[in-house]
Amino acid sequence: MVAAAHRVRRKPEHIQLIAVSKTFPAKAIREAYEAGQRIFGENRVQEFAAKAPQLADLSGIDLHMIGHLQSNKARKAVELFHAVDSLDSVRLGNQLNAAAGELGKIVPVLIEINTGGEAAKSGLLIDWTEIEPVLSAAPAWSNLQIRGLMTVPPFTEDPEGARPYFRNLRDLRDEIAGKKLPNISMDTLSMGMSHDFEAAIEEGSTQIRVGTAIFGERAKKKGGLQ
Ligand SMILES: *Cc1c(COP(=O)(O)O)cnc(C)c1O
């Protein structure tokens, strides 16, 4: 992270590391916490609900929901996580805002963008007809703070393949920031994973999400990606 930041004359302390602990047990999270890590990412509400009771004593831990979230799990997500990095519809925003209000929380959120336009991925397309309704709804979400954008680009063996998608996300961030909309700050660009975080940092990422490179390979589950 430091080397990548220095290559483009960025300050390493401007880039946060989310340790993606999905599929790993609570004790792996505890071990990373004891080593100084504070921000963790999980992609399933139910899976994390099972680990959460074992982590209740870890003060200052910052838990992010980074996976697709169904509206009916919004309340549970607001109970379990400090931030939701995968807002992908007005409906989900409405549910998160209502849940945050009921629980007396202010929840930072990122808008997820499907930069590659892939059918299998969630997130809004880089298309104003998809993005504008979310931006217009945001001022009414008094219990949410829109902090920026998140993406998972199409997978390519060569991490350089992700670079154009990272650039597109950064350009979109700049464009939205330029509109100076109420209740929307665009200080966070969440992009870059184990195999492409260096390119992401070079392209302006402020938050990388790394699982495999910290915890090791995840067991492959039948029937799809984890
Ligand atoms: C699993 C996951 C990651 C981490 O992926 P690695 O390749 O293991 O670093 C990052 N972001 C999201 C949204 C994920 O689901």
The ligand as an SDF file (V2000), in Angstrom:
LIG
                    3D

 15 15  0  0  0  0  0  0  0  0999 V2000
  -14.6020  -10.7860   -1.0920 C   0  0  0  0  0  0  0  0  0  0  0  0
  -14.6150   -9.3440   -1.3990 C   0  0  0  0  0  0  0  0  0  0  0  0
  -13.4270   -8.5880   -1.3970 C   0  0  0  0  0  0  0  0  0  0  0  0
  -12.0570   -9.1750   -1.1070 C   0  0  0  0  0  0  0  0  0  0  0  0
  -11.6110   -9.9590   -2.1550 O   0  0  0  0  0  0  0  0  0  0  0  0
  -10.1270  -10.5740   -2.1540 P   0  0  0  0  0  0  0  0  0  0  0  0
   -9.8740  -10.8540   -3.5720 O   0  0  0  0  0  0  0  0  0  0  0  0
  -10.1690  -11.8080   -1.3090 O   0  0  0  0  0  0  0  0  0  0  0  0
   -9.2040   -9.5570   -1.5890 O   0  0  0  0  0  0  0  0  0  0  0  0
  -13.5230   -7.2300   -1.6620 C   0  0  0  0  0  0  0  0  0  0  0  0
  -14.7080   -6.6400   -1.9310 N   0  0  0  0  0  0  0  0  0  0  0  0
  -15.8660   -7.3320   -1.9300 C   0  0  0  0  0  0  0  0  0  0  0  0
  -17.1320   -6.6110   -2.2340 C   0  0  0  0  0  0  0  0  0  0  0  0
  -15.8520   -8.6980   -1.6780 C   0  0  0  0  0  0  0  0  0  0  0  0
  -17.0170   -9.3730   -1.7040 O   0  0  0  0  0  0  0  0  0  0  0  0
  1  2  1  0
  2  3  1  0
  2 14  2  0
  3  4  1  0
  3 10  2  0
  4  5  1  0
  5  6  1  0
  6  7  2  0
  6  8  1  0
  6  9  1  0
 10 11  1  0
 11 12  2  0
 12 13  1  0
 12 14  1  0
 14 15  1  0
M  END
$$$$
